[in-house]
């Protein structure tokens, strides 16, 4: 997905931010939201039994 700055720029019209600052702000928020979405999608694709698996405290030790 691509960020459409003009679609959201109006949300910051009542701020004292310059146009460059608005762009930076919107891009930062977009990256955060995109990463959250990626993490959520990754979490949804992990099989249920692996989500609740307790890690071995001594891997390779028997």
N, C-alpha and C positions, 0 to 999 in steps of 0.2 A: 504494500500500500504506500501511496505517496502522499505527503502532507500538502494540502492546499492552504497556503498561508492566508490568502485573501478571504477564504471562507470563515476564518476565525479571528482575523486581525481586528474586526470591529469590537470584539469582546474587550479589547484593551484600549479602546478610544478614550475612555475617561481617566486614563492614567497619565502620568508625566513622563512616560517612556518615549524615547526617540523611536523612529521607525526601525533602526538597527537593533535596538534593545527589544522591541516587540518581536522582531524576527527571531532573535536569540532565545527569548523566553518561550515562544511558541515551539521552536525546534526542540528545546530542552524538555518541555512537557510532552511533546510527541515521542521523543526517545524513551522517556520514562514509561509512558503508556504502552508503547510498542514492546518494550522489554517485559513488562508485566503480562501482557497478552502472550508473549512467547513462553514465559515461564508457566503460565496457566495451561497452555496447550501441551507443553512438555509433561506437566504433572498429570494431565488427563490421559496421556498415552502410556504411562507406566502401569504395568499390570498390578491389580489390587494386592496380590500376595507380596510383591516387591515393595510396595509402599509401606507395609507394616513389618517388613523384615528387620530383625534386630541384627546390627552388624556384629560380626565375629570379633571379639576383643583380642584374640591371638590368632590371626590368620596364619595358616601353615603349621601351627603347633597342634599336635595330637596327644 
